[in-house]
Amino acid sequence: MRELGREQMVRCRQAAESGVRIADALMTCVGGHQLASGLWRLFSMTFPSGGALTWNSSQAWKGAWRLSPDAFFAFGEDLFGNQLVIPASGEVAMIWNHESAELIDLVLEPIELLETCIDSGLDWIDFYTPAMLRVGRVQMAEVPDDSHLHWTTPLILGGSVLPSNTTVLERRQHLLGHAALHKQIAGFDPGTVVIPKPTTN
């Protein structure tokens, strides 16, 4: 993937100002590019497999999270599998946390967000700790475009933010796995210690 630049953002803003729906402007003008050397990947008409429209209408992963297909429009993702989204209720960009289903408000509308990230990177976004970004930068060369860098022991269960606590998982498999985990722990109070039960075949 090529790094997103100002040229693509100018086209995206022009499209949005001419009345093109923001999701369509993002797919056609900035989709298929990356930001921060690959920490963010932006969805297009053909990426991920089947294109952004197919990914967003997916009954598979969204259904597993009990999300309606139109709950939000994912216009990209980070290396870890968190989705960059525009919620149905507004046009402010948010991060959908793939471990907790929490929506994190990024305050800026999508075009402003991407322009800010071109200029300032991702370090200003409170959702990311310096350690998380460091691990992503070290490991990103090992993660194919169809996969995520999965925290082997999820962060929501106290996993360490270290390269040794990472595994590469295919995108859909990753989000389905976290949906299954979320169903088991969603009712627990914050800070609850969870001890995984060994499984036998």
DOLO-395128 format. One record per residue: residue number from 0; residue in three letters; chain; x, y, z of N, C-alpha, C in turn. Coordinates in steps of 0.02 Angstrom, whole numbers, plus 50000, padded with zeros to 5 digits. Last residue first. Layout:
N
[NUM; "Ala"; "A"; [X; Y; Z]; [X; Y; Z]; [X; Y; Z]],
...
REM end
This chain:
201
[200; "Asn"; "A"; [49518; 48420; 51186]; [49488; 48400; 51123]; [49458; 48330; 51128]],
[199; "Thr"; "A"; [49496; 48536; 51318]; [49521; 48471; 51294]; [49484; 48453; 51231]],
[198; "Thr"; "A"; [49552; 48693; 51382]; [49505; 48653; 51345]; [49537; 48588; 51324]],
[197; "Pro"; "A"; [49571; 48781; 51536]; [49600; 48741; 51482]; [49546; 48700; 51447]],
[196; "Lys"; "A"; [49501; 48937; 51564]; [49495; 48866; 51580]; [49524; 48826; 51522]],
[195; "Pro"; "A"; [49579; 49088; 51617]; [49556; 49045; 51563]; [49555; 48972; 51584]],
[194; "Ile"; "A"; [49523; 49190; 51737]; [49571; 49137; 51729]; [49546; 49090; 51675]],
[193; "Val"; "A"; [49509; 49361; 51762]; [49482; 49304; 51725]; [49536; 49252; 51716]],
[192; "Val"; "A"; [49470; 49481; 51878]; [49523; 49436; 51856]; [49490; 49375; 51824]],
[191; "Thr"; "A"; [49398; 49638; 51845]; [49387; 49568; 51863]; [49443; 49525; 51835]],
[190; "Gly"; "A"; [49413; 49765; 51794]; [49463; 49742; 51842]; [49453; 49671; 51865]],
[189; "Pro"; "A"; [49240; 49801; 51776]; [49310; 49817; 51759]; [49358; 49795; 51814]],
[188; "Asp"; "A"; [49132; 49656; 51791]; [49152; 49724; 51812]; [49224; 49737; 51790]],
[187; "Phe"; "A"; [49061; 49564; 51654]; [49106; 49569; 51711]; [49121; 49643; 51727]],
[186; "Gly"; "A"; [48987; 49547; 51540]; [48952; 49567; 51601]; [48996; 49577; 51661]],
[185; "Ala"; "A"; [49076; 49504; 51439]; [49045; 49570; 51434]; [49012; 49593; 51499]],
[184; "Ile"; "A"; [49136; 49381; 51427]; [49160; 49426; 51480]; [49124; 49493; 51483]],
[183; "Gln"; "A"; [49076; 49308; 51324]; [49090; 49274; 51388]; [49107; 49323; 51444]],
[182; "Lys"; "A"; [49068; 49393; 51217]; [49006; 49365; 51243]; [49016; 49333; 51312]],
[181; "His"; "A"; [49204; 49414; 51192]; [49164; 49468; 51221]; [49099; 49442; 51250]],
[180; "Leu"; "A"; [49240; 49294; 51129]; [49268; 49311; 51195]; [49225; 49363; 51230]],
[179; "Ala"; "A"; [49170; 49309; 51010]; [49155; 49251; 51053]; [49181; 49265; 51124]],
[178; "Ala"; "A"; [49233; 49422; 50960]; [49161; 49424; 50974]; [49142; 49368; 51021]],
[177; "His"; "A"; [49362; 49376; 50939]; [49351; 49425; 50993]; [49277; 49432; 51009]],
[176; "Gly"; "A"; [49336; 49291; 50831]; [49363; 49264; 50893]; [49352; 49312; 50951]],
[175; "Leu"; "A"; [49295; 49383; 50735]; [49248; 49332; 50758]; [49271; 49302; 50824]],
[174; "Leu"; "A"; [49413; 49454; 50715]; [49355; 49488; 50744]; [49302; 49440; 50768]],
[173; "His"; "A"; [49498; 49350; 50663]; [49516; 49389; 50722]; [49455; 49421; 50755]],
[172; "Gln"; "A"; [49434; 49308; 50547]; [49443; 49261; 50602]; [49457; 49298; 50667]],
[171; "Arg"; "A"; [49450; 49426; 50471]; [49383; 49403; 50491]; [49387; 49355; 50550]],
[170; "Arg"; "A"; [49599; 49436; 50464]; [49553; 49490; 50485]; [49486; 49464; 50512]],
[169; "Glu"; "A"; [49710; 49314; 50529]; [49671; 49339; 50473]; [49614; 49383; 50499]],
[168; "Leu"; "A"; [49839; 49359; 50645]; [49777; 49323; 50630]; [49742; 49356; 50570]],
[167; "Val"; "A"; [49990; 49343; 50728]; [49959; 49368; 50667]; [49897; 49326; 50651]],
[166; "Thr"; "A"; [50016; 49388; 50897]; [50007; 49335; 50848]; [49975; 49368; 50786]],
[165; "Thr"; "A"; [50106; 49443; 51043]; [50070; 49455; 50980]; [50069; 49393; 50936]],
[164; "Asn"; "A"; [50188; 49454; 51153]; [50116; 49441; 51164]; [50076; 49456; 51100]],
[163; "Ser"; "A"; [50312; 49496; 51116]; [50304; 49425; 51133]; [50231; 49405; 51145]],
[162; "Pro"; "A"; [50300; 49634; 51105]; [50301; 49593; 51044]; [50290; 49519; 51058]],
[161; "Leu"; "A"; [50182; 49692; 51228]; [50250; 49672; 51210]; [50247; 49632; 51145]],
[160; "Val"; "A"; [50085; 49729; 51334]; [50096; 49764; 51271]; [50169; 49753; 51251]],
[159; "Ser"; "A"; [50003; 49587; 51406]; [50059; 49634; 51404]; [50065; 49666; 51335]],
[158; "Gly"; "A"; [49831; 49572; 51457]; [49888; 49553; 51416]; [49941; 49607; 51414]],
[157; "Gly"; "A"; [49714; 49590; 51527]; [49777; 49604; 51561]; [49839; 49585; 51522]],
[156; "Leu"; "A"; [49605; 49574; 51450]; [49616; 49523; 51502]; [49684; 49532; 51535]],
[155; "Ile"; "A"; [49617; 49673; 51359]; [49560; 49678; 51404]; [49564; 49626; 51460]],
[154; "Leu"; "A"; [49721; 49628; 51282]; [49734; 49682; 51329]; [49678; 49687; 51380]],
[153; "Pro"; "A"; [49729; 49448; 51264]; [49701; 49514; 51249]; [49715; 49566; 51303]],
[152; "Thr"; "A"; [49865; 49363; 51228]; [49823; 49373; 51287]; [49794; 49442; 51279]],
[151; "Thr"; "A"; [49895; 49407; 51095]; [49882; 49336; 51110]; [49843; 49330; 51175]],
[150; "Trp"; "A"; [49835; 49530; 51000]; [49865; 49521; 51066]; [49846; 49451; 51090]],
[149; "His"; "A"; [49866; 49525; 50825]; [49822; 49507; 50881]; [49862; 49502; 50945]],
[148; "Leu"; "A"; [49872; 49613; 50690]; [49919; 49595; 50743]; [49877; 49586; 50807]],
[147; "His"; "A"; [49779; 49547; 50549]; [49790; 49594; 50604]; [49845; 49568; 50650]],
[146; "Ser"; "A"; [49771; 49531; 50367]; [49777; 49507; 50436]; [49786; 49565; 50486]],
[145; "Asp"; "A"; [49790; 49562; 50237]; [49726; 49530; 50254]; [49724; 49508; 50327]],
[144; "Asp"; "A"; [49918; 49614; 50225]; [49862; 49660; 50219]; [49796; 49629; 50239]],
[143; "Pro"; "A"; [50022; 49532; 50351]; [49996; 49542; 50283]; [49936; 49588; 50283]],
[142; "Val"; "A"; [50145; 49575; 50461]; [50072; 49570; 50457]; [50048; 49583; 50386]],
[141; "Glu"; "A"; [50277; 49600; 50479]; [50257; 49529; 50481]; [50182; 49520; 50469]],
[140; "Ala"; "A"; [50294; 49734; 50486]; [50319; 49701; 50425]; [50297; 49628; 50422]],
[139; "Met"; "A"; [50250; 49769; 50616]; [50206; 49779; 50558]; [50230; 49743; 50494]],
[138; "Gln"; "A"; [50324; 49762; 50733]; [50295; 49701; 50706]; [50262; 49708; 50639]],
[137; "Val"; "A"; [50366; 49891; 50765]; [50416; 49838; 50763]; [50389; 49777; 50724]],
[136; "Arg"; "A"; [50247; 49962; 50766]; [50300; 49981; 50718]; [50352; 49926; 50711]],
[135; "Gly"; "A"; [50178; 49898; 50870]; [50152; 49897; 50802]; [50206; 49913; 50751]],
[134; "Val"; "A"; [50259; 49931; 50979]; [50251; 49860; 50959]; [50227; 49856; 50887]],
[133; "Arg"; "A"; [50238; 50071; 50979]; [50306; 50043; 50971]; [50303; 49970; 50948]],
[132; "Leu"; "A"; [50103; 50081; 51006]; [50129; 50104; 50942]; [50198; 50076; 50927]],
[131; "Met"; "A"; [50106; 50030; 51137]; [50067; 49997; 51085]; [50092; 50017; 51016]],
[130; "Ala"; "A"; [50187; 50122; 51205]; [50209; 50053; 51200]; [50171; 50017; 51144]],
[129; "Pro"; "A"; [50109; 50240; 51201]; [50174; 50237; 51165]; [50198; 50165; 51155]],
[128; "Thr"; "A"; [49937; 50193; 51172]; [49993; 50207; 51217]; [50057; 50206; 51176]],
[127; "Tyr"; "A"; [49797; 50261; 51094]; [49859; 50224; 51085]; [49910; 50244; 51138]],
[126; "Phe"; "A"; [49696; 50348; 51129]; [49681; 50277; 51128]; [49745; 50235; 51125]],
[125; "Asp"; "A"; [49741; 50478; 51108]; [49745; 50450; 51175]; [49733; 50375; 51177]],
[124; "Ile"; "A"; [49842; 50529; 50980]; [49777; 50496; 50993]; [49781; 50458; 51059]],
[123; "Trp"; "A"; [49967; 50572; 50953]; [49924; 50618; 50989]; [49857; 50587; 51009]],
[122; "Asp"; "A"; [50027; 50477; 50870]; [50047; 50480; 50940]; [50002; 50525; 50983]],
[121; "Leu"; "A"; [50010; 50468; 50736]; [49956; 50442; 50778]; [49969; 50452; 50852]],
[120; "Gly"; "A"; [50057; 50612; 50636]; [50061; 50542; 50655]; [50002; 50522; 50698]],
[119; "Ser"; "A"; [50040; 50743; 50591]; [50062; 50732; 50660]; [50069; 50659; 50681]],
[118; "Asp"; "A"; [50000; 50751; 50456]; [50045; 50801; 50484]; [50078; 50779; 50549]],
[117; "Ile"; "A"; [49916; 50641; 50442]; [49970; 50651; 50393]; [50023; 50697; 50423]],
[116; "Cys"; "A"; [49827; 50668; 50545]; [49872; 50611; 50552]; [49929; 50614; 50501]],
[115; "Thr"; "A"; [49758; 50777; 50492]; [49796; 50786; 50554]; [49847; 50730; 50562]],
[114; "Glu"; "A"; [49696; 50715; 50383]; [49743; 50770; 50372]; [49788; 50781; 50433]],
[113; "Leu"; "A"; [49612; 50626; 50452]; [49666; 50600; 50409]; [49718; 50653; 50394]],
[112; "Leu"; "A"; [49528; 50719; 50520]; [49567; 50669; 50556]; [49626; 50645; 50514]],
[111; "Glu"; "A"; [49466; 50787; 50416]; [49510; 50824; 50463]; [49556; 50776; 50500]],
[110; "Ile"; "A"; [49392; 50679; 50366]; [49442; 50712; 50324]; [49491; 50750; 50367]],
[109; "Pro"; "A"; [49307; 50639; 50479]; [49357; 50595; 50448]; [49411; 50630; 50407]],
[108; "Glu"; "A"; [49304; 50762; 50612]; [49271; 50726; 50558]; [49325; 50690; 50517]],
[107; "Leu"; "A"; [49366; 50737; 50780]; [49370; 50766; 50714]; [49328; 50727; 50663]],
[106; "Val"; "A"; [49343; 50655; 50895]; [49327; 50727; 50895]; [49323; 50758; 50825]],
[105; "Leu"; "A"; [49350; 50523; 50914]; [49412; 50555; 50892]; [49403; 50630; 50880]],
[104; "Asp"; "A"; [49280; 50420; 51034]; [49270; 50481; 50994]; [49337; 50512; 50977]],
[103; "Ile"; "A"; [49266; 50251; 51029]; [49308; 50305; 51055]; [49303; 50365; 51008]],
[102; "Leu"; "A"; [49157; 50127; 51075]; [49170; 50177; 51024]; [49208; 50235; 51056]],
[101; "Glu"; "A"; [49186; 49959; 51124]; [49179; 50029; 51143]; [49195; 50073; 51082]],
[100; "Ala"; "A"; [49209; 49826; 51105]; [49153; 49856; 51067]; [49141; 49929; 51086]],
[99; "Ser"; "A"; [49323; 49771; 51158]; [49269; 49788; 51204]; [49206; 49813; 51170]],
[98; "Glu"; "A"; [49409; 49739; 51053]; [49408; 49695; 51112]; [49347; 49708; 51155]],
[97; "His"; "A"; [49403; 49833; 50954]; [49386; 49764; 50935]; [49387; 49716; 50994]],
[96; "Asn"; "A"; [49334; 49989; 50965]; [49382; 49944; 50997]; [49361; 49872; 50987]],
[95; "Trp"; "A"; [49319; 50099; 50840]; [49282; 50045; 50871]; [49332; 49995; 50898]],
[94; "Ile"; "A"; [49349; 50269; 50840]; [49381; 50204; 50839]; [49335; 50154; 50874]],
[93; "Met"; "A"; [49271; 50393; 50734]; [49280; 50358; 50798]; [49321; 50295; 50786]],
[92; "Ala"; "A"; [49230; 50551; 50662]; [49266; 50487; 50660]; [49274; 50459; 50730]],
[91; "Val"; "A"; [49069; 50618; 50644]; [49132; 50622; 50679]; [49165; 50553; 50677]],
[90; "Glu"; "A"; [48942; 50616; 50593]; [48997; 50615; 50545]; [49065; 50623; 50578]],
[89; "Gly"; "A"; [48808; 50509; 50659]; [48844; 50572; 50648]; [48901; 50563; 50599]],
[88; "Ser"; "A"; [48746; 50387; 50677]; [48715; 50447; 50707]; [48752; 50512; 50693]],
[87; "Ala"; "A"; [48823; 50287; 50626]; [48762; 50304; 50589]; [48733; 50370; 50614]],
[86; "Pro"; "A"; [48999; 50332; 50640]; [48936; 50303; 50665]; [48876; 50327; 50626]],
[85; "Ile"; "A"; [49133; 50287; 50551]; [49086; 50344; 50555]; [49021; 50314; 50580]],
[84; "Val"; "A"; [49289; 50215; 50608]; [49219; 50214; 50588]; [49187; 50283; 50589]],
[83; "Leu"; "A"; [49412; 50099; 50608]; [49402; 50172; 50602]; [49333; 50181; 50572]],
[82; "Gln"; "A"; [49430; 49961; 50717]; [49401; 49989; 50657]; [49394; 50064; 50662]],
[81; "Asn"; "A"; [49568; 49864; 50767]; [49519; 49915; 50786]; [49495; 49950; 50722]],
[80; "Gly"; "A"; [49672; 49785; 50724]; [49604; 49762; 50710]; [49550; 49810; 50733]],
[79; "Phe"; "A"; [49801; 49828; 50730]; [49779; 49783; 50783]; [49707; 49758; 50773]],
[78; "Leu"; "A"; [49820; 49920; 50631]; [49856; 49856; 50624]; [49829; 49804; 50673]],
[77; "Asp"; "A"; [49656; 49993; 50608]; [49727; 49995; 50625]; [49756; 49924; 50622]],
[76; "Glu"; "A"; [49552; 50032; 50465]; [49568; 49995; 50526]; [49640; 50009; 50545]],
[75; "Gly"; "A"; [49415; 50111; 50379]; [49483; 50087; 50385]; [49491; 50049; 50450]],
[74; "Phe"; "A"; [49286; 50143; 50383]; [49323; 50167; 50324]; [49396; 50147; 50327]],
[73; "Ala"; "A"; [49139; 50072; 50429]; [49210; 50067; 50440]; [49246; 50089; 50377]],
[72; "Phe"; "A"; [48996; 50145; 50482]; [49032; 50129; 50421]; [49106; 50130; 50437]],
[71; "Phe"; "A"; [48878; 50073; 50598]; [48931; 50120; 50580]; [48960; 50098; 50513]],
[70; "Ala"; "A"; [48759; 50004; 50586]; [48777; 50036; 50651]; [48832; 50088; 50642]],
[69; "Asp"; "A"; [48717; 49933; 50476]; [48721; 50006; 50470]; [48736; 50041; 50536]],
[68; "Pro"; "A"; [48715; 49798; 50516]; [48763; 49819; 50464]; [48771; 49895; 50459]],
[67; "Ser"; "A"; [48706; 49794; 50695]; [48672; 49795; 50631]; [48723; 49819; 50579]],
[66; "Leu"; "A"; [48794; 49683; 50802]; [48790; 49749; 50771]; [48749; 49744; 50707]],
[65; "Arg"; "A"; [48832; 49569; 50869]; [48763; 49594; 50877]; [48757; 49667; 50854]],
[64; "Trp"; "A"; [48949; 49517; 50833]; [48953; 49569; 50884]; [48884; 49598; 50900]],
[63; "Ala"; "A"; [48908; 49436; 50730]; [48938; 49404; 50789]; [48944; 49453; 50847]],
[62; "Gly"; "A"; [48872; 49532; 50636]; [48820; 49493; 50669]; [48846; 49459; 50732]],
[61; "Lys"; "A"; [48997; 49574; 50596]; [48953; 49621; 50631]; [48898; 49584; 50668]],
[60; "Trp"; "A"; [49048; 49455; 50536]; [49081; 49485; 50595]; [49036; 49535; 50632]],
[59; "Ala"; "A"; [48931; 49415; 50449]; [48975; 49371; 50487]; [49004; 49406; 50547]],
[58; "Gln"; "A"; [48867; 49507; 50378]; [48828; 49476; 50431]; [48872; 49434; 50475]],
[57; "Ser"; "A"; [48939; 49650; 50314]; [48952; 49581; 50335]; [48906; 49559; 50391]],
[56; "Ser"; "A"; [48941; 49772; 50262]; [48876; 49739; 50262]; [48881; 49668; 50290]],
[55; "Asn"; "A"; [49075; 49808; 50266]; [49028; 49843; 50310]; [48959; 49810; 50313]],
[54; "Trp"; "A"; [49130; 49724; 50168]; [49153; 49720; 50237]; [49102; 49751; 50285]],
[53; "Thr"; "A"; [49063; 49773; 50054]; [49053; 49704; 50076]; [49073; 49696; 50149]],
[52; "Leu"; "A"; [49117; 49902; 50050]; [49044; 49892; 50056]; [49027; 49822; 50080]],
[51; "Ala"; "A"; [49254; 49882; 50035]; [49228; 49911; 50097]; [49154; 49900; 50105]],
[50; "Gly"; "A"; [49296; 49723; 49955]; [49285; 49795; 49960]; [49252; 49817; 50024]],
[49; "Gly"; "A"; [49341; 49596; 49935]; [49271; 49609; 49922]; [49252; 49682; 49926]],
[48; "Ser"; "A"; [49464; 49619; 50055]; [49437; 49573; 50005]; [49362; 49582; 49997]],
[47; "Pro"; "A"; [49458; 49794; 50107]; [49484; 49726; 50107]; [49449; 49682; 50055]],
[46; "Phe"; "A"; [49470; 49843; 49937]; [49506; 49823; 49998]; [49465; 49842; 50058]],
[45; "Thr"; "A"; [49394; 49895; 49835]; [49420; 49827; 49827]; [49458; 49801; 49888]],
[44; "Met"; "A"; [49356; 50020; 49869]; [49306; 49979; 49836]; [49329; 49907; 49827]],
[43; "Ser"; "A"; [49445; 50030; 50028]; [49427; 50054; 49961]; [49371; 50010; 49933]],
[42; "Phe"; "A"; [49507; 50082; 50188]; [49468; 50037; 50146]; [49448; 50070; 50080]],
[41; "Leu"; "A"; [49670; 50104; 50249]; [49607; 50135; 50231]; [49572; 50092; 50178]],
[40; "Arg"; "A"; [49761; 50069; 50393]; [49747; 50049; 50324]; [49677; 50074; 50308]],
[39; "Trp"; "A"; [49889; 50119; 50506]; [49819; 50125; 50484]; [49815; 50105; 50411]],
[38; "Leu"; "A"; [50019; 50078; 50504]; [49981; 50068; 50566]; [49907; 50077; 50554]],
[37; "Gly"; "A"; [50087; 50109; 50388]; [50049; 50047; 50390]; [50013; 50033; 50454]],
[36; "Ser"; "A"; [50149; 50232; 50401]; [50188; 50175; 50374]; [50152; 50108; 50379]],
[35; "Ala"; "A"; [50043; 50317; 50433]; [50093; 50300; 50484]; [50129; 50235; 50465]],
[34; "Leu"; "A"; [49923; 50243; 50322]; [49949; 50300; 50360]; [49997; 50274; 50413]],
[33; "Gln"; "A"; [49886; 50188; 50154]; [49901; 50176; 50224]; [49925; 50242; 50256]],
[32; "His"; "A"; [49755; 50161; 50031]; [49817; 50191; 50056]; [49826; 50173; 50130]],
[31; "Gly"; "A"; [49632; 50114; 49999]; [49689; 50079; 49971]; [49756; 50109; 49990]],
[30; "Gly"; "A"; [49547; 50273; 49996]; [49549; 50201; 50006]; [49606; 50167; 49970]],
[29; "Val"; "A"; [49538; 50403; 49955]; [49594; 50386; 50000]; [49600; 50311; 50013]],
[28; "Cys"; "A"; [49436; 50405; 49857]; [49492; 50452; 49854]; [49551; 50432; 49898]],
[27; "Thr"; "A"; [49338; 50306; 49877]; [49364; 50317; 49810]; [49427; 50360; 49808]],
[26; "Met"; "A"; [49311; 50304; 50016]; [49326; 50242; 49979]; [49362; 50256; 49914]],
[25; "Leu"; "A"; [49284; 50440; 50043]; [49341; 50406; 50075]; [49360; 50344; 50036]],
[24; "Ala"; "A"; [49169; 50460; 49967]; [49229; 50501; 49954]; [49291; 50467; 49983]],
[23; "Asp"; "A"; [49081; 50372; 50030]; [49101; 50360; 49960]; [49164; 50399; 49942]],
[22; "Ala"; "A"; [49070; 50433; 50155]; [49094; 50364; 50150]; [49118; 50348; 50080]],
[21; "Ile"; "A"; [49015; 50559; 50120]; [49082; 50554; 50148]; [49111; 50484; 50143]],
[20; "Arg"; "A"; [48938; 50581; 49960]; [48933; 50555; 50029]; [49002; 50541; 50056]],
[19; "Val"; "A"; [48968; 50727; 49870]; [48978; 50655; 49874]; [48974; 50634; 49948]],
[18; "Gly"; "A"; [48962; 50865; 49865]; [48901; 50829; 49882]; [48908; 50754; 49884]],
[17; "Ser"; "A"; [49076; 50935; 49852]; [49032; 50935; 49793]; [48969; 50894; 49805]],
[16; "Glu"; "A"; [49143; 50908; 49967]; [49114; 50975; 49960]; [49068; 50979; 49900]],
[15; "Ala"; "A"; [49190; 50780; 49938]; [49141; 50789; 49992]; [49106; 50856; 49985]],
[14; "Ala"; "A"; [49281; 50809; 49834]; [49224; 50765; 49822]; [49170; 50776; 49874]],
[13; "Gln"; "A"; [49372; 50890; 49901]; [49335; 50917; 49844]; [49273; 50875; 49830]],
[12; "Arg"; "A"; [49423; 50797; 49993]; [49386; 50856; 50017]; [49344; 50887; 49961]],
[11; "Cys"; "A"; [49486; 50708; 49905]; [49433; 50685; 49950]; [49391; 50744; 49975]],
[10; "Arg"; "A"; [49582; 50787; 49844]; [49529; 50757; 49803]; [49470; 50736; 49846]],
[9; "Val"; "A"; [49660; 50816; 49957]; [49630; 50871; 49919]; [49572; 50844; 49878]],
[8; "Met"; "A"; [49703; 50688; 49991]; [49658; 50724; 50037]; [49624; 50782; 50002]],
[7; "Gln"; "A"; [49790; 50655; 49888]; [49728; 50616; 49896]; [49677; 50653; 49941]],
[6; "Glu"; "A"; [49889; 50751; 49915]; [49855; 50749; 49850]; [49789; 50712; 49855]],
[5; "Arg"; "A"; [49942; 50721; 50040]; [49899; 50780; 50032]; [49859; 50779; 49967]],
[4; "Gly"; "A"; [49939; 50539; 50057]; [49969; 50606; 50054]; [49918; 50660; 50044]],
[3; "Leu"; "A"; [49968; 50377; 50119]; [49920; 50430; 50105]; [49955; 50498; 50106]],
[2; "Glu"; "A"; [50080; 50263; 50046]; [50066; 50308; 50101]; [50018; 50362; 50078]],
[1; "Arg"; "A"; [50020; 50114; 49965]; [50056; 50177; 49964]; [50034; 50220; 50023]],
[0; "Met"; "A"; [50042; 49940; 50000]; [50000; 50000; 50000]; [50044; 50062; 50000]],
REM end
